[in-house]
Amino acid sequence: MTTEELLNVEPLELKFPFEPKKQTSCSIQLSNKTENHVAFKVKTTNPKKYSVRPNSGVVLPRSTCDVTVTMQAQKEPPVDLQCKDKFLLQSVVAGPGTTTKDVTPEMFSKEAGHAVEECKLRVIYLPPPQRPSSVPEEGSPPKPAMSDNGNFTGSEMRSVISKLTDEKNAAIQQSNRIRQELELLKRRGNKTQAGGFSFIFVIVVGLIGLVLGYILKPNR
């Protein structure tokens, strides 16, 4: 911008991250580098699509003013995110003490002999920000399904219960086999030395105790 211009406008491109069915906004800063009151007015080629606040006003000498442009929610993005909408910012020197209420359309009429400066603004659509994917990376083990409160889901819980039941049944079968072997040893007691029988009996009883302890312990 040259020093002769009334208002310094930043940015000259209005960038909107385009997300279907979502309203987005961006800001324009108007800087008055002169010693005059400067009146401004913002126009657009698509007024139904955008709202501008404020769309007109006065920037005091050596001060700034922020203008917010809001794009209404759109159903679908245009092809290749290309946008032909444009904005035009007009500015003119206003008299001392001029306020926003004093700004009229006639102030920006070139036909009336007013020195009106104009600045064109482009509209650019940006792709929506990328969101982190919930798909696990290749090679990483799948995580158990859990509900929102951090507990296992119904299908995961049934799988755990089924696994514990199988382990318990296997332990019961092992206990039954040990008992059968114990009965067989008792029948052969007369043919076995007392000391040897006592030693085997103690081992068998100990094994039964370990198995029963595993069966009776609470499932975690």
LUMBA-41424 format. One record per residue: residue number from 1; x, y, z of N, C-alpha, C, O, CB in turn. Coordinates in steps of 0.1 Angstrom, whole numbers, plus 5000, padded with zeros to 4 digits. Glycine has a CB too. Layout:
BEGIN
REC,resi,nx,ny,nz,cax,cay,caz,cx,cy,cz,ox,oy,oz,cbx,cby,cbz
REC,NUM,X,Y,Z,X,Y,Z,X,Y,Z,X,Y,Z,X,Y,Z
...
END
This chain:
BEGIN
REC,resi,nx,ny,nz,cax,cay,caz,cx,cy,cz,ox,oy,oz,cbx,cby,cbz
REC,1,5009,4988,5000,5000,5000,5000,5009,5013,5000,5019,5013,5007,4990,5000,5012
REC,2,5005,5023,4992,5013,5035,4992,5008,5044,5003,4997,5043,5008,5011,5042,4978
REC,3,5016,5054,5006,5013,5064,5016,5001,5072,5013,4995,5078,5022,5025,5072,5020
REC,4,4998,5074,4999,4986,5082,4995,4973,5075,4999,4963,5082,4999,4987,5085,4980
REC,5,4973,5063,5001,4960,5056,5003,4955,5059,5017,4963,5061,5026,4962,5041,5001
REC,6,4942,5060,5018,4936,5064,5031,4937,5053,5041,4940,5055,5053,4921,5067,5029
REC,7,4934,5040,5037,4934,5029,5046,4943,5018,5042,4944,5014,5030,4920,5023,5048
REC,8,4950,5013,5051,4958,5001,5049,4950,4989,5052,4945,4987,5064,4972,5001,5057
REC,9,4948,4979,5043,4939,4968,5044,4947,4955,5045,4955,4952,5036,4929,4967,5033
REC,10,4945,4948,5056,4952,4935,5058,4942,4925,5063,4935,4927,5073,4964,4936,5067
REC,11,4941,4913,5057,4948,4908,5045,4940,4912,5032,4928,4916,5034,4951,4893,5045
REC,12,4946,4910,5021,4939,4913,5008,4932,4900,5003,4925,4901,4993,4948,4918,4998
REC,13,4934,4889,5010,4927,4877,5006,4920,4872,5019,4925,4870,5029,4937,4866,5001
REC,14,4907,4869,5017,4898,4864,5028,4899,4849,5027,4893,4843,5017,4884,4870,5027
REC,15,4905,4842,5037,4907,4828,5036,4897,4821,5046,4897,4824,5058,4921,4824,5040
REC,16,4889,4812,5041,4879,4805,5049,4881,4790,5048,4881,4784,5037,4864,4808,5044
REC,17,4885,4783,5059,4885,4769,5059,4871,4763,5056,4862,4765,5064,4891,4763,5073
REC,18,4870,4756,5045,4856,4752,5041,4853,4739,5047,4859,4728,5045,4856,4751,5026
REC,19,4842,4739,5055,4837,4726,5061,4822,4727,5059,4815,4736,5063,4840,4725,5076
REC,20,4816,4717,5052,4802,4716,5048,4794,4718,5061,4796,4712,5071,4798,4703,5041
REC,21,4783,4726,5060,4773,4728,5070,4779,4734,5083,4774,4732,5094,4767,4715,5074
REC,22,4790,4742,5081,4796,4749,5092,4800,4763,5089,4805,4766,5078,4809,4741,5097
REC,23,4796,4772,5098,4798,4786,5095,4813,4790,5099,4818,4786,5110,4788,4795,5104
REC,24,4819,4798,5091,4833,4802,5094,4835,4817,5092,4827,4823,5085,4843,4794,5085
REC,25,4845,4822,5098,4847,4837,5098,4862,4840,5096,4871,4832,5099,4842,4844,5111
REC,26,4865,4852,5092,4878,4858,5091,4878,4873,5094,4867,4879,5093,4885,4854,5078
REC,27,4889,4879,5097,4889,4893,5100,4897,4901,5091,4907,4896,5085,4895,4895,5115
REC,28,4893,4914,5089,4901,4924,5081,4904,4935,5091,4896,4940,5098,4893,4929,5069
REC,29,4917,4940,5090,4921,4951,5098,4923,4963,5089,4931,4963,5079,4934,4948,5106
REC,30,4916,4974,5092,4917,4987,5085,4926,4996,5093,4922,4999,5105,4903,4993,5082
REC,31,4936,5001,5088,4945,5010,5095,4945,5024,5088,4948,5025,5076,4960,5005,5096
REC,32,4942,5034,5096,4942,5048,5091,4955,5055,5095,4958,5058,5106,4930,5056,5096
REC,33,4964,5057,5085,4977,5063,5087,4977,5078,5085,4987,5085,5086,4987,5057,5078
REC,34,4965,5084,5082,4964,5098,5080,4959,5106,5092,4957,5100,5103,4954,5101,5068
REC,35,4958,5119,5090,4953,5127,5101,4939,5131,5099,4933,5139,5106,4961,5140,5101
REC,36,4932,5124,5090,4918,5126,5087,4909,5115,5092,4914,5104,5094,4916,5128,5072
REC,37,4896,5118,5094,4886,5108,5096,4884,5101,5083,4882,5108,5073,4873,5114,5103
REC,38,4883,5088,5083,4881,5081,5070,4869,5072,5072,4868,5064,5080,4894,5072,5066
REC,39,4859,5074,5063,4847,5066,5063,4849,5055,5053,4856,5056,5043,4834,5074,5058
REC,40,4843,5043,5056,4845,5031,5047,4832,5024,5046,4823,5025,5054,4856,5022,5053
REC,41,4831,5016,5035,4820,5008,5033,4824,4995,5026,4833,4996,5017,4809,5015,5024
REC,42,4819,4983,5030,4823,4971,5024,4811,4965,5016,4800,4964,5021,4827,4960,5035
REC,43,4814,4961,5003,4804,4955,4995,4809,4941,4990,4821,4938,4991,4802,4964,4982
REC,44,4800,4932,4987,4803,4919,4982,4795,4915,4970,4783,4920,4969,4802,4909,4993
REC,45,4800,4906,4962,4792,4902,4950,4782,4891,4954,4773,4888,4946,4801,4896,4940
REC,46,4782,4886,4966,4773,4876,4971,4768,4880,4985,4772,4873,4995,4779,4862,4971
REC,47,4759,4890,4986,4755,4894,5000,4747,4884,5008,4747,4885,5020,4747,4907,4999
REC,48,4740,4875,5001,4733,4865,5008,4742,4854,5015,4737,4847,5024,4723,4858,4999
REC,49,4754,4853,5010,4763,4842,5015,4772,4847,5026,4776,4839,5034,4772,4838,5003
REC,50,4774,4860,5027,4783,4866,5037,4776,4877,5045,4767,4884,5040,4796,4871,5030
REC,51,4781,4878,5057,4777,4889,5066,4789,4897,5070,4799,4890,5074,4768,4885,5078
REC,52,4789,4910,5070,4800,4918,5073,4796,4927,5085,4786,4934,5085,4805,4927,5061
REC,53,4805,4927,5096,4802,4934,5108,4815,4942,5112,4825,4935,5116,4797,4925,5119
REC,54,4815,4955,5112,4805,4964,5106,4807,4965,5091,4819,4963,5086,4806,4978,5112
REC,55,4797,4967,5083,4798,4968,5069,4801,4983,5065,4804,4985,5053,4786,4963,5062
REC,56,4800,4992,5074,4804,5006,5072,4808,5012,5085,4804,5007,5096,4793,5014,5065
REC,57,4815,5023,5084,4819,5030,5097,4830,5041,5094,4832,5045,5083,4825,5020,5107
REC,58,4836,5045,5105,4846,5056,5104,4858,5051,5112,4857,5047,5123,4840,5069,5110
REC,59,4870,5053,5106,4883,5050,5112,4889,5063,5116,4892,5072,5108,4892,5041,5103
REC,60,4892,5065,5129,4897,5077,5134,4912,5079,5130,4918,5069,5126,4896,5078,5149
REC,61,4917,5091,5130,4931,5093,5126,4941,5085,5134,4939,5084,5146,4934,5108,5127
REC,62,4950,5079,5127,4961,5071,5134,4955,5060,5142,4961,5057,5153,4970,5080,5142
REC,63,4945,5054,5138,4939,5043,5145,4935,5031,5136,4936,5032,5124,4926,5048,5153
REC,64,4930,5021,5142,4926,5009,5134,4912,5005,5137,4906,5009,5147,4936,4997,5136
REC,65,4906,4997,5128,4893,4991,5130,4893,4977,5124,4898,4974,5113,4882,5000,5122
REC,66,4887,4968,5132,4886,4954,5127,4872,4951,5122,4862,4955,5127,4889,4944,5139
REC,67,4872,4944,5110,4859,4940,5103,4859,4925,5103,4868,4919,5098,4858,4947,5089
REC,68,4848,4919,5107,4846,4905,5107,4837,4901,5095,4826,4905,5094,4841,4900,5120
REC,69,4842,4892,5087,4834,4886,5076,4831,4872,5079,4840,4864,5081,4842,4888,5062
REC,70,4818,4869,5079,4813,4855,5082,4806,4849,5070,4797,4855,5064,4803,4856,5094
REC,71,4811,4837,5067,4805,4829,5056,4794,4820,5062,4797,4812,5071,4815,4821,5047
REC,72,4782,4821,5057,4772,4812,5062,4775,4797,5058,4782,4794,5049,4758,4816,5056
REC,73,4769,4788,5066,4771,4774,5063,4767,4770,5049,4756,4774,5045,4764,4765,5074
REC,74,4775,4762,5042,4772,4758,5029,4771,4742,5029,4777,4735,5037,4784,4762,5019
REC,75,4762,4738,5020,4759,4723,5020,4771,4715,5014,4775,4705,5019,4746,4720,5012
REC,76,4776,4720,5002,4786,4713,4995,4797,4723,4991,4794,4734,4988,4780,4705,4983
REC,77,4810,4718,4990,4821,4727,4986,4820,4728,4970,4816,4719,4964,4835,4721,4990
REC,78,4825,4739,4965,4826,4741,4950,4837,4732,4945,4845,4726,4952,4828,4755,4946
REC,79,4836,4730,4932,4846,4722,4925,4860,4727,4927,4863,4739,4925,4843,4720,4910
REC,80,4869,4718,4932,4883,4722,4935,4884,4734,4944,4895,4740,4945,4890,4726,4921
REC,81,4874,4736,4952,4874,4747,4962,4877,4760,4956,4882,4769,4963,4884,4744,4973
REC,82,4872,4762,4944,4874,4775,4937,4862,4784,4940,4851,4780,4940,4876,4773,4922
REC,83,4865,4797,4943,4855,4806,4947,4856,4819,4938,4867,4824,4937,4855,4809,4962
REC,84,4845,4824,4933,4846,4836,4924,4840,4848,4932,4839,4859,4926,4838,4833,4912
REC,85,4837,4846,4945,4831,4857,4952,4842,4868,4955,4854,4864,4956,4825,4853,4966
REC,86,4838,4880,4955,4848,4891,4957,4842,4902,4966,4830,4903,4968,4852,4898,4944
REC,87,4851,4909,4973,4847,4920,4981,4853,4933,4977,4864,4933,4971,4850,4918,4996
REC,88,4846,4944,4979,4851,4957,4975,4850,4967,4987,4839,4969,4993,4844,4963,4963
REC,89,4862,4972,4992,4862,4981,5003,4864,4995,4997,4874,4998,4991,4873,4978,5013
REC,90,4854,5004,5000,4855,5018,4995,4858,5027,5007,4853,5025,5018,4842,5023,4989
REC,91,4867,5037,5005,4870,5046,5016,4870,5061,5011,4873,5063,4999,4884,5043,5022
REC,92,4867,5070,5020,4867,5084,5016,4870,5093,5028,4866,5089,5039,4853,5088,5010
REC,93,4875,5104,5026,4878,5113,5037,4865,5119,5042,4857,5124,5034,4888,5125,5032
REC,94,4864,5119,5055,4852,5124,5061,4855,5136,5070,4867,5138,5073,4845,5113,5070
REC,95,4846,5144,5073,4848,5156,5080,4851,5153,5095,4848,5143,5100,4836,5166,5080
REC,96,4858,5162,5102,4861,5160,5116,4848,5158,5124,4838,5165,5122,4869,5173,5122
REC,97,4849,5149,5133,4838,5146,5142,4827,5136,5135,4817,5133,5141,4831,5158,5145
REC,98,4830,5131,5123,4821,5122,5117,4820,5109,5124,4830,5104,5128,4825,5120,5102
REC,99,4808,5104,5126,4806,5091,5133,4800,5081,5123,4796,5084,5112,4797,5093,5146
REC,100,4799,5069,5128,4793,5058,5120,4779,5061,5116,4775,5058,5104,4793,5045,5127
REC,101,4771,5068,5124,4757,5072,5121,4757,5082,5110,4746,5083,5103,4750,5077,5133
REC,102,4768,5089,5107,4768,5099,5097,4771,5094,5083,4770,5101,5073,4777,5110,5101
REC,103,4776,5081,5083,4780,5075,5070,4767,5072,5061,4758,5066,5066,4788,5062,5072
REC,104,4767,5077,5049,4756,5075,5040,4762,5069,5026,4774,5071,5023,4748,5088,5037
REC,105,4753,5063,5018,4758,5058,5005,4763,5069,4996,4771,5066,4988,4747,5050,4999
REC,106,4757,5081,4997,4761,5092,4989,4775,5096,4991,4781,5102,4981,4752,5104,4991
REC,107,4781,5093,5002,4795,5097,5005,4805,5089,4996,4816,5094,4993,4799,5094,5019
REC,108,4800,5077,4990,4809,5069,4982,4805,5070,4967,4808,5061,4959,4809,5054,4987
REC,109,4798,5080,4964,4794,5082,4950,4804,5090,4942,4807,5102,4945,4780,5089,4949
REC,110,4810,5084,4932,4820,5091,4924,4813,5101,4915,4819,5112,4911,4828,5081,4915
REC,111,4800,5098,4911,4793,5108,4903,4791,5121,4910,4790,5131,4903,4780,5102,4899
REC,112,4791,5121,4923,4789,5133,4931,4802,5141,4933,4802,5151,4939,4783,5130,4944
REC,113,4813,5135,4927,4825,5142,4927,4834,5139,4939,4844,5146,4942,4823,5157,4927
REC,114,4830,5128,4947,4838,5124,4959,4850,5116,4954,4849,5107,4945,4829,5117,4969
REC,115,4862,5118,4961,4874,5111,4958,4873,5098,4966,4877,5097,4977,4887,5119,4962
REC,116,4868,5087,4959,4866,5074,4966,4878,5065,4962,4880,5063,4950,4852,5068,4962
REC,117,4884,5059,4972,4894,5049,4970,4888,5035,4971,4879,5033,4980,4906,5051,4979
REC,118,4893,5026,4963,4887,5013,4963,4898,5002,4965,4909,5003,4959,4878,5010,4950
REC,119,4895,4992,4972,4904,4980,4974,4896,4967,4972,4886,4965,4979,4911,4981,4988
REC,120,4901,4959,4963,4894,4947,4960,4900,4935,4968,4912,4934,4970,4895,4943,4945
REC,121,4891,4927,4973,4896,4915,4982,4891,4902,4975,4879,4901,4971,4890,4917,4996
REC,122,4900,4893,4975,4896,4879,4970,4892,4870,4981,4895,4872,4993,4908,4873,4963
REC,123,4884,4860,4977,4880,4850,4987,4886,4837,4983,4886,4832,4971,4864,4848,4987
REC,124,4893,4830,4992,4899,4818,4990,4894,4807,5000,4893,4810,5012,4915,4819,4992
REC,125,4890,4795,4995,4886,4784,5004,4898,4775,5007,4906,4772,4998,4875,4776,4997
REC,126,4899,4772,5019,4910,4763,5024,4904,4749,5027,4893,4749,5032,4918,4769,5036
REC,127,4912,4739,5025,4907,4725,5029,4905,4725,5044,4912,4732,5052,4917,4714,5025
REC,128,4895,4718,5049,4893,4717,5064,4905,4711,5071,4912,4703,5065,4881,4709,5067
REC,129,4908,4715,5083,4920,4709,5090,4919,4694,5092,4908,4688,5094,4921,4715,5104
REC,130,4930,4687,5090,4930,4672,5091,4928,4668,5106,4934,4673,5115,4943,4667,5086
REC,131,4919,4658,5107,4917,4653,5121,4924,4640,5122,4926,4632,5113,4902,4651,5123
REC,132,4930,4637,5135,4937,4625,5137,4928,4612,5134,4917,4612,5138,4942,4624,5151
REC,133,4934,4603,5126,4927,4591,5123,4926,4581,5135,4935,4580,5143,4933,4584,5111
REC,134,4914,4574,5136,4912,4565,5146,4916,4551,5142,4916,4541,5150,4898,4565,5151
REC,135,4921,4549,5129,4925,4536,5124,4939,4533,5129,4948,4541,5128,4925,4536,5109
REC,136,4941,4521,5136,4954,4518,5141,4965,4516,5130,4961,4512,5119,4953,4505,5149
REC,137,4977,4520,5133,4988,4519,5124,4990,4504,5120,4988,4495,5128,5001,4526,5129
REC,138,4996,4502,5108,4999,4489,5103,5009,4482,5112,5019,4488,5115,5003,4489,5089
REC,139,5006,4470,5116,5016,4463,5124,5013,4464,5139,5019,4456,5147,5029,4467,5121
REC,140,5005,4474,5143,5002,4475,5158,4991,4466,5162,4981,4464,5154,4998,4490,5161
REC,141,4991,4460,5174,4981,4451,5178,4968,4458,5180,4968,4469,5185,4985,4443,5191
REC,142,4957,4451,5177,4944,4457,5179,4941,4459,5194,4944,4450,5202,4932,4450,5172
REC,143,4934,4470,5197,4931,4472,5211,4917,4466,5214,4908,4466,5206,4931,4487,5215
REC,144,4915,4461,5226,4902,4455,5230,4892,4466,5229,4894,4478,5233,4902,4449,5244
REC,145,4880,4462,5224,4869,4472,5224,4864,4476,5237,4862,4467,5246,4857,4466,5215
REC,146,4863,4488,5240,4858,4493,5253,4847,4503,5251,4846,4510,5240,4870,4500,5260
REC,147,4839,4505,5261,4828,4515,5261,4834,4528,5264,4846,4530,5267,4817,4511,5270
REC,148,4825,4538,5264,4830,4552,5267,4835,4554,5281,4843,4563,5283,4818,4562,5264
REC,149,4830,4546,5290,4835,4548,5304,4848,4540,5307,4852,4539,5319,4824,4544,5314
REC,150,4854,4533,5297,4866,4526,5299,4865,4512,5302,4875,4505,5303,4874,4533,5310
REC,151,4853,4506,5304,4851,4492,5307,4850,4484,5294,4848,4490,5283,4838,4490,5315
REC,152,4851,4471,5295,4850,4462,5284,4836,4463,5278,4826,4464,5286,4854,4448,5287
REC,153,4834,4461,5265,4821,4460,5259,4815,4446,5262,4822,4437,5267,4821,4463,5244
REC,154,4802,4444,5258,4796,4432,5261,4803,4420,5254,4804,4409,5260,4781,4432,5256
REC,155,4806,4422,5241,4813,4411,5234,4826,4407,5240,4830,4395,5240,4814,4414,5219
REC,156,4834,4417,5244,4847,4415,5250,4846,4408,5263,4853,4399,5266,4855,4428,5252
REC,157,4836,4412,5271,4834,4405,5284,4829,4391,5283,4834,4382,5290,4823,4413,5292
REC,158,4821,4388,5273,4817,4374,5270,4829,4365,5266,4830,4354,5270,4806,4373,5259
REC,159,4838,4371,5259,4850,4364,5255,4859,4361,5267,4864,4350,5268,4858,4372,5244
REC,160,4860,4371,5276,4869,4368,5288,4862,4358,5297,4869,4349,5302,4870,4381,5296
REC,161,4849,4358,5299,4842,4348,5307,4843,4334,5301,4845,4325,5308,4827,4352,5309
REC,162,4842,4333,5288,4843,4320,5281,4857,4315,5283,4859,4302,5285,4840,4322,5266
REC,163,4868,4323,5282,4881,4318,5284,4883,4313,5299,4890,4303,5301,4891,4329,5281
REC,164,4878,4321,5308,4880,4317,5322,4872,4304,5325,4877,4295,5333,4875,4328,5332
REC,165,4860,4302,5319,4853,4290,5321,4860,4278,5315,4860,4267,5322,4839,4291,5314
REC,166,4866,4279,5304,4874,4268,5298,4886,4264,5307,4889,4252,5309,4879,4272,5284
REC,167,4893,4274,5312,4904,4271,5321,4899,4264,5334,4906,4256,5339,4911,4284,5325
REC,168,4887,4268,5339,4882,4262,5351,4878,4248,5349,4881,4239,5357,4870,4270,5356
REC,169,4872,4245,5337,4868,4231,5334,4881,4222,5332,4881,4211,5336,4860,4231,5321
REC,170,4891,4228,5326,4903,4220,5324,4909,4217,5338,4915,4206,5340,4913,4228,5315
REC,171,4909,4226,5347,4914,4224,5360,4906,4213,5368,4912,4205,5375,4914,4237,5369
REC,172,4893,4213,5366,4884,4203,5372,4888,4189,5367,4888,4179,5374,4870,4206,5370
REC,173,4889,4188,5354,4893,4175,5347,4906,4170,5353,4908,4158,5355,4894,4177,5332
REC,174,4916,4179,5354,4929,4175,5360,4928,4170,5374,4934,4161,5378,4939,4187,5359
REC,175,4919,4177,5382,4917,4173,5396,4911,4159,5396,4914,4151,5405,4908,4183,5403
REC,176,4901,4156,5387,4895,4143,5387,4905,4132,5383,4904,4121,5389,4883,4143,5377
REC,177,4914,4135,5374,4924,4125,5370,4933,4122,5382,4937,4110,5385,4932,4130,5358
REC,178,4936,4132,5390,4945,4130,5401,4938,4122,5412,4944,4113,5418,4949,4144,5407
REC,179,4925,4124,5414,4918,4116,5424,4917,4102,5419,4918,4093,5428,4904,4122,5425
REC,180,4915,4099,5406,4915,4086,5401,4928,4079,5404,4928,4067,5408,4911,4085,5386
REC,181,4939,4086,5401,4952,4080,5404,4954,4077,5419,4960,4067,5422,4963,4089,5398
REC,182,4949,4086,5427,4950,4084,5441,4942,4071,5446,4947,4064,5454,4944,4096,5449
REC,183,4930,4069,5440,4923,4057,5443,4930,4044,5439,4931,4034,5446,4909,4057,5437
REC,184,4937,4046,5427,4945,4034,5422,4956,4031,5431,4960,4019,5433,4949,4037,5408
REC,185,4963,4041,5436,4974,4039,5445,4969,4033,5458,4976,4025,5464,4981,4053,5448
REC,186,4957,4037,5463,4952,4031,5475,4950,4016,5474,4952,4008,5483,4939,4037,5480
REC,187,4945,4012,5462,4942,3998,5459,4955,3990,5459,4956,3978,5462,4935,3996,5446
REC,188,4966,3996,5454,4978,3990,5454,4987,3991,5467,4998,3988,5467,4986,3995,5442
REC,189,4980,3997,5477,4987,4000,5489,4994,3988,5496,5004,3989,5502,4978,4006,5499
REC,190,4987,3976,5495,4992,3964,5501,5005,3960,5494,5013,3953,5500,4982,3953,5501
REC,191,5007,3964,5482,5019,3959,5474,5030,3969,5475,5041,3967,5469,5015,3956,5460
REC,192,5027,3981,5482,5037,3991,5482,5042,3993,5496,5034,3992,5506,5032,4005,5477
REC,193,5055,3996,5498,5060,3998,5511,5054,4010,5517,5050,4020,5510,5075,4000,5511
REC,194,5052,4010,5530,5045,4020,5538,5052,4034,5536,5045,4044,5533,5044,4017,5552
REC,195,5065,4034,5536,5072,4047,5535,5071,4053,5521,5069,4065,5520,5087,4045,5538
REC,196,5071,4044,5511,5070,4049,5497,5056,4054,5495,5054,4064,5488,5073,4038,5487
REC,197,5046,4047,5500,5032,4051,5498,5030,4065,5505,5023,4073,5499,5022,4041,5504
REC,198,5035,4066,5517,5033,4079,5524,5039,4091,5516,5033,4101,5515,5039,4079,5538
REC,199,5050,4088,5510,5057,4099,5502,5048,4103,5490,5046,4115,5487,5071,4095,5498
REC,200,5044,4093,5483,5035,4095,5471,5022,4102,5475,5017,4111,5468,5033,4082,5463
REC,201,5016,4097,5486,5004,4103,5491,5005,4117,5494,4996,4125,5491,4999,4095,5504
REC,202,5016,4121,5500,5018,4135,5504,5019,4144,5491,5014,4155,5490,5031,4137,5512
REC,203,5026,4139,5481,5027,4146,5468,5014,4148,5461,5011,4159,5456,5037,4139,5458
REC,204,5006,4137,5461,4993,4138,5454,4984,4147,5461,4977,4156,5455,4987,4124,5454
REC,205,4984,4147,5474,4975,4156,5482,4979,4170,5480,4971,4179,5479,4976,4152,5497
REC,206,4992,4173,5479,4997,4186,5476,4992,4191,5462,4988,4203,5461,5012,4187,5477
REC,207,4993,4182,5452,4988,4186,5439,4973,4189,5439,4969,4199,5432,4991,4175,5429
REC,208,4966,4181,5446,4951,4184,5447,4948,4197,5453,4940,4205,5449,4944,4173,5455
REC,209,4956,4201,5463,4954,4213,5470,4957,4225,5461,4950,4235,5461,4963,4214,5483
REC,210,4967,4224,5453,4971,4235,5444,4960,4237,5433,4956,4248,5430,4984,4232,5437
REC,211,4955,4226,5428,4944,4226,5418,4931,4232,5423,4925,4241,5417,4941,4213,5412
REC,212,4928,4228,5435,4915,4233,5441,4917,4248,5445,4907,4255,5443,4912,4225,5454
REC,213,4929,4252,5449,4931,4266,5452,4929,4274,5440,4924,4285,5440,4945,4268,5458
REC,214,4934,4269,5428,4932,4277,5416,4918,4278,5412,4913,4288,5407,4940,4270,5404
REC,215,4910,4267,5414,4896,4267,5410,4888,4276,5419,4879,4284,5414,4890,4253,5411
REC,216,4891,4276,5432,4883,4284,5441,4887,4298,5442,4879,4306,5447,4884,4278,5455
REC,217,4898,4302,5436,4902,4316,5438,4893,4325,5429,4888,4320,5419,4917,4318,5433
REC,218,4890,4338,5433,4880,4346,5425,4886,4350,5412,4898,4353,5411,4877,4358,5433
REC,219,4877,4350,5402,4881,4354,5388,4884,4369,5388,4877,4377,5394,4870,4351,5378
REC,220,4895,4373,5381,4899,4387,5381,4895,4392,5367,4898,4404,5364,4914,4389,5383
END
